[in-house]
Amino acid sequence: MASAAAAGAAPGPAAPRGRKSVTGTRKTVAALFLLPALVLLGALVVYPIGYSIVRSFSNASGDGFAGFDNYRTLFTDDGIRTALKNNVIWVVFAPTVATALGLVFAVLTERVRWGTAFKLVVFMPMAISMLAAGIIFRLVYDQDPDKGVANAVWVGVHDTFAQSSAFPKAHPGRKSPLVADGGGFVTKDAVRAGQPVALPLVGVAPDQLPDGVKRAVAAQPEPGKVTGTTWQDFTRGKGVGRLGAPDPSEVGYAGMRIEAVKDGKVVASAEASADGTFTLPAAADGARLRLPADNFREPYNGVSWLGPALVTPAIIGAYVWMWAGFAMVLIAAGLAGVPRELLEAARVDGASEWQVFRKVTVPLLAPVLAVVVVTLMINVLKVFDLVFIIAPGSSQDDANVLALELYRKGFSEGQPGVASAISVFLLLLVIPVMLFNIRRLRREVRR
């Protein structure tokens, strides 16, 4: 009966069958969606890499096999070796400094009310192209303190503690009693008390004279003292004025230092007043008067930021200015995810803020710091724009990097085989860093 009932029962609903897509199987659909990306990847990545590898084994014209000669050039050419050395400096210092500054900015601005505004200002250089940043810092590092901000600040600080001379170009003119003496000048003959001495000089541009100068006057004799005048013995106009005597339009050398020297020793000294006159005590009688070299020291013109010695650190500074904001934003995002309970527990246990930062905050931020450092390392291996724009032609060889040398070999020196070898070498340098980053990211996903 049960079987009969079962036999007479209506059949249940059939199991649902898989619905077939009108465009074909799912694998076909996936392939169709991926096809444009695969074509672009092949055309823009795979083909250039393959062509560069093949070209790196060809001669300069591309119609012959050169073997490993191009790769041998990488380690024998002086320009490439300098570029490789500079790339090592870039990889070591640029990511480290940028990450350290980003960490400091992220931590210090976390608790201040205006932290967001500060982060915005620090991150703003990321919106500037490398070309624009290079032009900006080419001006910042200009040697002329009137143009370059870096040297304007440096010269200002220097002159605060060591004032430069106002008479760097001054020298004796015709009929002068002065002769050269180790960077300064000294009178040919000894001077006598009661007999005024004239020390005329020429060579200082009117706009370079110190402030407060007055019309030069002839010194008056004083019993038992040596008096004199040092002044600009030049009057505009041909044949105008008297040589060796102050004229109405001539001004004194205010602040000029005068020394009385006997047997190689300074026995007295004085400083010229605004009208150029000076007075020395009786000890100067019979001595020769000397204008020491300090009076004629060239004005301090700052540091040669773009010279051979400092050009690479200067360009790295420009790079850090741009990318410290990038590091700060990523680190600040990681810092927002740090459990506050751990930080408060460390403080309750008696840890100082420095200990909390060093032993709690930094270890917890280690994954984020690794991401920032690895990203910047890959970035600096390809740096080209800043070096090409900031470094002047006279020191570009000293600031050379592999990407710039690749450009120079391929387009300026007509060695595409060597340029291709450099590009393959750069690829080999980047691959280990990329693999490290991929493995680290996979470990993070598994956690």
SVG drawing of the C-alpha trace seen along z (x, -y; Angstrom):
<svg xmlns="http://www.w3.org/2000/svg" viewBox="-2 -119 114 121">
<polyline fill="none" stroke="black" stroke-width="0.4" points="0.0,0.0 2.8,-2.3 4.5,-1.5 1.3,-2.0 0.7,-5.3 4.2,-6.2 3.8,-5.2 0.6,-7.2 2.1,-10.4 2.9,-13.3 6.6,-13.6 8.5,-16.4 10.1,-19.4 13.1,-18.6 16.5,-19.7 17.5,-23.1 19.9,-22.9 22.8,-25.4 21.7,-28.3 24.0,-28.7 25.1,-32.2 24.1,-33.6 27.7,-34.7 29.2,-31.3 31.0,-29.6 32.2,-31.6 35.9,-31.1 35.2,-32.5 33.5,-35.6 36.5,-36.0 38.9,-35.8 36.9,-38.4 37.0,-40.8 40.7,-40.2 41.6,-40.5 42.0,-44.3 44.1,-44.4 46.2,-41.5 46.8,-43.2 47.8,-46.4 50.0,-44.5 51.7,-42.7 52.1,-45.8 53.3,-48.2 55.2,-45.8 56.0,-42.4 57.1,-43.5 59.3,-46.4 61.0,-44.1 61.6,-41.4 62.8,-43.8 65.2,-45.5 66.7,-42.1 67.2,-41.2 68.6,-44.7 71.0,-44.5 72.9,-41.7 73.2,-43.7 75.8,-46.1 75.2,-49.9 73.6,-49.6 71.4,-46.7 72.4,-44.5 75.0,-42.4 75.4,-40.2 77.6,-41.8 77.4,-39.1 77.9,-40.3 80.0,-43.4 77.2,-45.8 76.9,-44.2 80.7,-44.3 80.5,-48.0 78.2,-48.4 81.2,-47.7 83.9,-49.3 82.4,-52.7 83.2,-55.4 79.9,-57.2 77.9,-54.1 80.0,-53.2 79.4,-56.7 75.6,-56.3 75.6,-53.0 77.4,-54.4 74.9,-57.3 72.0,-54.9 73.2,-53.0 73.4,-56.4 69.8,-57.1 68.5,-53.7 70.1,-53.9 69.3,-57.5 66.3,-58.8 63.7,-56.2 65.2,-56.1 65.1,-59.9 61.6,-60.3 60.2,-57.5 61.7,-58.8 60.3,-62.3 56.9,-60.8 57.0,-58.8 57.9,-61.9 55.3,-64.1 52.5,-61.4 53.2,-60.8 53.7,-64.5 50.6,-65.8 48.3,-63.0 47.4,-65.0 47.5,-68.6 44.3,-70.4 45.9,-71.7 47.4,-68.3 45.1,-67.9 46.1,-71.3 49.8,-70.5 49.5,-67.1 47.8,-68.8 50.7,-71.3 53.3,-68.5 51.4,-66.3 50.9,-69.2 54.2,-68.7 52.9,-65.3 50.6,-67.3 53.5,-68.9 55.1,-67.1 58.8,-66.1 59.5,-68.7 58.0,-71.5 59.7,-70.4 63.0,-70.3 62.6,-73.8 61.7,-75.0 64.7,-73.5 67.0,-74.6 66.1,-78.1 66.3,-77.3 69.9,-76.0 71.0,-79.0 74.5,-80.1 73.5,-83.8 72.1,-84.6 69.8,-87.2 68.1,-84.4 68.6,-81.1 66.7,-80.7 69.1,-78.1 72.1,-80.4 70.2,-83.5 69.5,-81.8 73.0,-80.4 74.7,-83.7 72.4,-85.5 73.4,-83.1 77.1,-83.3 77.2,-87.1 75.5,-87.3 78.7,-85.8 81.3,-86.8 80.6,-90.0 82.2,-90.1 84.4,-93.0 83.0,-96.0 86.2,-96.5 86.9,-93.2 88.1,-94.8 90.0,-97.7 93.6,-98.2 96.2,-101.0 96.0,-103.3 98.7,-105.4 101.0,-107.4 100.0,-105.3 102.4,-104.7 101.1,-101.2 102.4,-97.9 101.0,-94.4 101.6,-92.3 100.1,-88.8 96.6,-89.7 96.7,-93.1 98.8,-96.2 101.6,-98.0 103.3,-101.4 106.6,-101.4 108.2,-103.6 107.9,-104.0 105.6,-106.7 106.3,-109.5 104.3,-111.0 102.9,-114.5 103.0,-113.8 99.6,-112.9 99.6,-109.8 97.5,-109.4 96.4,-105.9 94.4,-106.2 92.7,-103.2 90.5,-102.5 88.4,-99.7 85.2,-99.7 82.0,-100.3 80.0,-103.2 77.0,-101.0 79.2,-98.6 80.5,-101.1 79.3,-100.5 76.4,-102.5 77.3,-105.7 80.3,-106.8 81.0,-110.5 83.1,-112.8 86.8,-112.1 88.8,-114.8 92.6,-115.2 93.8,-114.2 95.2,-116.9 98.6,-116.4 98.6,-115.7 101.7,-115.9 103.0,-112.5 100.4,-110.6 100.2,-109.2 97.2,-110.4 96.0,-109.7 93.1,-109.1 92.1,-106.1 89.6,-106.9 88.2,-106.1 90.6,-108.2 88.4,-108.4 86.2,-111.1 84.0,-110.5 85.0,-112.4 88.3,-112.3 90.9,-114.5 88.8,-115.5 90.2,-115.4 93.7,-115.2 95.5,-111.9 96.7,-111.3 94.5,-114.0 90.8,-113.9 88.4,-115.7 85.0,-117.0 83.2,-114.1 85.4,-111.3 84.3,-109.4 86.3,-107.7 86.6,-104.0 84.6,-103.7 85.6,-100.8 88.9,-100.1 91.4,-98.5 94.9,-99.9 97.8,-98.3 101.2,-99.7 103.9,-97.0 107.4,-97.0 109.8,-94.1 106.9,-91.9 104.8,-92.7 101.6,-94.8 102.3,-97.5 99.1,-99.5 95.9,-99.4 92.9,-101.7 89.7,-101.7 88.9,-104.4 86.0,-106.7 83.1,-107.5 85.3,-110.2 88.2,-107.8 90.4,-109.4 92.2,-107.4 94.6,-108.1 97.3,-105.8 99.2,-106.3 102.9,-107.2 103.8,-103.5 103.2,-103.7 106.0,-106.2 108.6,-104.6 106.4,-101.7 105.0,-100.8 101.2,-101.0 99.5,-97.8 95.9,-97.3 95.4,-93.6 93.9,-91.1 90.7,-90.9 89.8,-94.3 89.7,-92.8 88.1,-89.4 85.7,-88.5 82.1,-88.6 80.8,-85.1 78.7,-83.8 77.2,-80.7 77.6,-77.0 77.9,-75.6 74.8,-73.3 75.0,-72.1 78.7,-71.7 80.3,-68.2 80.5,-67.6 76.9,-68.4 74.8,-68.0 73.6,-64.4 72.6,-65.2 70.9,-68.4 68.8,-66.5 67.9,-63.9 66.7,-66.8 64.3,-67.8 63.1,-64.3 62.5,-64.0 60.6,-67.3 58.2,-65.7 57.8,-62.2 57.8,-62.8 54.1,-63.7 53.4,-60.4 55.2,-58.5 53.4,-60.6 49.9,-59.8 50.5,-56.1 52.0,-55.9 49.2,-58.1 46.7,-55.7 48.6,-52.8 48.8,-54.7 45.0,-55.2 44.7,-51.4 47.1,-51.0 45.1,-49.8 45.2,-52.7 44.9,-50.2 48.5,-49.0 49.8,-52.6 47.9,-53.4 49.0,-50.2 52.7,-51.0 52.2,-54.5 50.5,-53.0 53.5,-50.6 55.7,-53.7 57.1,-53.9 58.1,-57.3 56.8,-58.8 60.1,-58.0 59.9,-54.4 56.3,-54.1 57.3,-55.4 60.4,-53.2 59.1,-49.9 55.4,-50.0 54.5,-52.4 57.3,-51.6 57.0,-47.8 53.3,-48.0 53.9,-50.1 56.6,-47.9 54.4,-46.5 53.4,-50.0 57.0,-51.2 58.1,-48.2 55.5,-49.1 56.7,-52.8 60.4,-51.9 60.0,-49.3 57.7,-51.5 60.2,-54.4 63.2,-52.1 61.5,-51.0 60.7,-54.7 64.3,-55.9 65.8,-53.2 63.9,-54.9 64.6,-58.6 65.4,-60.6 63.5,-63.9 65.0,-65.6 68.5,-64.8 68.2,-65.8 66.6,-69.2 68.3,-70.2 71.9,-69.2 73.6,-71.8 75.7,-70.5 78.9,-71.1 78.0,-68.7 75.6,-66.4 78.2,-63.7 78.7,-63.8 75.0,-63.5 74.4,-60.8 72.1,-57.9 71.2,-54.8 68.0,-56.1 69.7,-59.3 72.7,-57.4 70.2,-55.2 68.8,-58.3 72.2,-59.7 73.6,-56.5 70.4,-55.9 69.7,-59.4 72.8,-61.5 75.7,-59.1 74.1,-56.8 74.7,-53.5 71.2,-51.9 72.7,-48.5 74.4,-49.8 71.2,-51.7 69.2,-48.5 71.7,-46.7 71.2,-49.4 67.4,-49.0 67.7,-45.2 70.0,-45.8 67.5,-48.2 64.8,-45.6 66.9,-43.0 67.5,-45.4 63.8,-46.1 62.5,-42.4 64.0,-41.3 62.4,-44.3 59.0,-43.6 59.2,-39.9 59.9,-40.8 57.0,-43.2 54.6,-40.5 55.7,-37.9 55.2,-40.3 51.8,-41.2 50.8,-37.5 51.9,-36.9 49.8,-39.8 46.7,-38.4 47.2,-35.0 47.2,-36.6"/>
</svg>
